[in-house]
Amino acid sequence: MLRSSGGLSLSGSERWFLVRTLPRCEAKAQFHLGAQGFATFLPQFLKTVRHARQLRTVRAPLFPGYIFVILDLTRDRWLSIRSTVGVSSLITCDGRPLSVPHGITEALIQQTDPSNVTRMDVDLVEGQAVRVLTGPFANLVGKLEKLNPSGRVRILLQLMGSDVPVSVDRSALSRAA
């Protein structure tokens, strides 16, 4: 059942399942599950990390502590997943793996670009509340003022008691919850 990262489509009675990983071991678990022949998907986004007065953009898991795996419960030896390096457990209900509802993982895969970054900037609308994901304004919520066809957007951030217009790349935004 070994597949390339581009072939993450389901066939037959296969379904997506969720694997809980050890803290900060998503990539390690993905590697070892892949070595056993399981197809996995780890959605990632670009995140700005501040440390020692420096900003770095790094890849971070969209769902820290979780990765998706394709299983056919009638064919695959899913009990071996629990003893895989980097894996904490397989999400189960009454001792059986619990599948992810159809369409969720598929939608995330469709939003993943060729560099393996899941883009959360699709379906942005002017006037919408958005969260900045990267850069010096990371984690701030603002109002999307203008979408530019070139990929730049203008947002209004509430800074020091007034609305400040800021221009950022479209990929640095996601819809605010």
C-alpha positions as CSV (number, residue, x, y, z in Angstrom):
1,M,0.0,0.0,0.0
2,L,3.0,2.3,-0.3
3,R,2.2,5.5,-2.2
4,S,3.8,8.7,-3.2
5,S,2.7,11.9,-1.6
6,G,0.9,12.9,-4.8
7,G,-1.3,9.7,-4.6
8,L,-3.3,10.3,-1.5
9,S,-6.7,9.3,-2.9
10,L,-8.8,6.6,-1.4
11,S,-9.8,3.4,-3.2
12,G,-12.1,0.6,-2.3
13,S,-13.0,0.5,1.4
14,E,-10.1,2.7,2.5
15,R,-10.8,5.6,4.8
16,W,-8.8,8.4,6.5
17,F,-8.0,7.9,10.2
18,L,-6.4,10.1,12.8
19,V,-3.1,9.2,14.6
20,R,-2.1,10.9,17.8
21,T,1.7,11.5,17.9
22,L,4.1,12.1,20.8
23,P,4.8,15.8,21.3
24,R,6.6,17.4,18.4
25,C,7.1,14.0,16.7
26,E,4.7,14.3,13.8
27,A,7.4,14.1,11.1
28,K,9.1,11.1,12.9
29,A,5.8,9.3,13.1
30,Q,5.0,10.0,9.5
31,F,8.4,8.7,8.4
32,H,8.1,5.4,10.4
33,L,4.5,4.8,9.3
34,G,5.6,5.3,5.7
35,A,8.4,2.8,6.2
36,Q,5.7,0.3,7.2
37,G,3.8,1.0,4.0
38,F,1.1,3.3,5.4
39,A,0.1,6.4,3.3
40,T,0.0,9.4,5.6
41,F,-0.8,13.1,5.3
42,L,0.7,15.8,7.6
43,P,-0.9,19.2,6.9
44,Q,1.6,22.0,7.5
45,F,1.7,25.8,7.4
46,L,4.3,28.5,7.5
47,K,4.6,30.0,11.0
48,T,6.7,32.8,12.3
49,V,8.7,32.0,15.4
50,R,10.1,34.7,17.6
51,H,13.2,33.8,19.6
52,A,16.1,36.0,20.9
53,R,14.8,39.1,19.1
54,Q,14.8,37.3,15.8
55,L,12.0,36.2,13.5
56,R,12.2,32.9,11.7
57,T,9.6,31.3,9.4
58,V,9.3,27.6,9.9
59,R,7.0,24.8,8.8
60,A,4.6,23.8,11.6
61,P,1.9,21.2,11.8
62,L,-1.6,22.6,11.2
63,F,-2.9,20.1,13.9
64,P,0.0,19.7,16.4
65,G,0.1,16.1,17.7
66,Y,-1.9,14.6,14.9
67,I,-1.4,13.1,11.4
68,F,-3.8,11.4,9.0
69,V,-3.3,7.8,7.8
70,I,-5.2,5.8,5.1
71,L,-6.4,2.4,6.3
72,D,-8.6,-0.4,5.1
73,L,-9.7,-2.1,8.3
74,T,-10.3,-5.4,6.5
75,R,-6.9,-5.5,4.9
76,D,-4.4,-3.5,7.0
77,R,-2.8,-4.5,10.2
78,W,-3.8,-1.4,12.0
79,L,-2.8,-2.6,15.5
80,S,0.9,-2.1,14.5
81,I,0.3,1.7,14.3
82,R,0.2,2.0,18.1
83,S,3.7,0.6,18.5
84,T,5.2,2.8,15.8
85,V,8.1,5.2,16.7
86,G,6.6,8.7,17.4
87,V,3.0,7.5,17.7
88,S,1.1,7.8,20.9
89,S,-2.2,6.1,19.8
90,L,-4.7,5.7,17.0
91,I,-8.0,7.5,17.7
92,T,-10.6,4.8,18.5
93,C,-14.1,4.3,19.8
94,D,-15.0,1.1,21.5
95,G,-11.6,-0.5,20.5
96,R,-12.1,0.2,16.8
97,P,-10.4,3.0,14.8
98,L,-12.7,6.0,14.3
99,S,-12.6,7.3,10.7
100,V,-12.4,11.0,9.8
101,P,-15.7,12.2,8.2
102,H,-15.5,12.1,4.4
103,G,-14.4,15.3,2.8
104,I,-12.3,16.9,5.6
105,T,-8.9,15.4,4.8
106,E,-9.6,15.6,1.0
107,A,-10.3,19.3,1.3
108,L,-7.0,19.8,3.2
109,I,-5.2,17.9,0.5
110,Q,-6.7,20.1,-2.2
111,Q,-5.5,23.2,-0.3
112,T,-1.9,21.9,-0.2
113,D,0.5,23.4,-2.7
114,P,3.4,21.6,-4.4
115,S,5.8,22.6,-1.7
116,N,3.6,20.7,0.8
117,V,2.2,23.7,2.6
118,T,-1.5,23.7,3.3
119,R,-2.9,27.1,2.2
120,M,-5.5,28.6,4.5
121,D,-6.1,31.7,2.4
122,V,-8.7,30.3,0.0
123,D,-12.2,31.9,-0.1
124,L,-11.1,35.1,1.5
125,V,-13.7,37.9,1.2
126,E,-13.3,41.7,1.7
127,G,-14.6,42.8,5.1
128,Q,-13.9,39.4,6.7
129,A,-12.0,39.0,9.9
130,V,-8.6,37.4,9.3
131,R,-5.7,36.1,11.4
132,V,-2.1,36.9,10.3
133,L,-0.1,33.6,10.4
134,T,3.5,34.9,9.7
135,G,5.6,37.9,9.9
136,P,5.9,40.6,12.6
137,F,2.1,40.8,13.0
138,A,1.7,37.0,13.6
139,N,-1.4,36.0,15.6
140,L,-3.1,39.4,15.3
141,V,-6.6,39.5,14.0
142,G,-7.7,42.2,11.6
143,K,-10.3,43.1,9.0
144,L,-9.6,42.3,5.3
145,E,-9.9,45.6,3.5
146,K,-8.7,44.9,-0.1
147,L,-7.7,41.9,-2.1
148,N,-5.2,42.5,-4.8
149,P,-4.8,40.2,-7.9
150,S,-1.0,40.2,-7.4
151,G,-1.3,38.2,-4.1
152,R,-0.9,41.2,-1.8
153,V,-3.8,42.1,0.5
154,R,-4.4,45.1,2.7
155,I,-5.8,44.5,6.2
156,L,-6.7,46.8,9.0
157,L,-5.1,46.0,12.3
158,Q,-6.2,47.5,15.6
159,L,-2.9,48.9,17.0
160,M,-2.5,51.5,19.7
161,G,-6.2,52.5,19.6
162,S,-6.6,53.0,15.9
163,D,-7.0,51.0,12.7
164,V,-3.6,50.7,10.9
165,P,-3.5,49.6,7.3
166,V,-1.0,46.8,6.7
167,S,-0.1,45.1,3.4
168,V,0.8,41.4,3.6
169,D,1.0,38.4,1.3
170,R,-2.2,36.6,0.9
171,S,-0.7,33.3,2.0
172,A,0.1,34.9,5.4
173,L,-3.7,35.0,6.3
174,S,-6.4,32.6,7.4
175,R,-10.0,33.1,8.3
176,A,-10.4,34.1,11.9
177,A,-12.5,31.8,14.1
